[in-house]
């Protein structure tokens, strides 16, 4: 797990209002975000292929993220 993703996850938890954060909480959040991101990107890639594109566009990611909410 990249350290930067764990750091960003901890910042997200603190922005949500947590004053104290368990050592494993940001790691768990980072794993979940990465899993979710993989699903979104995979679907965005399929959308790009469907429109016969080779490039994933922002709208592909936007649509995929809305579907996987």
Number of C-alpha atoms within 10 A of each C-alpha: 9 8 10 10 17 19 13 14 20 23 14 14 16 13 10 9 8 11 8 9 12 8 9 11 14 20 19 13 18 22 16 12 14 14 11 15 16 12 15 22 17 14 19 23 19 16 19 18 13 10 8 9 12 10 11 15 13 10 12 18 20 13 15 21 17 9 10 11 8
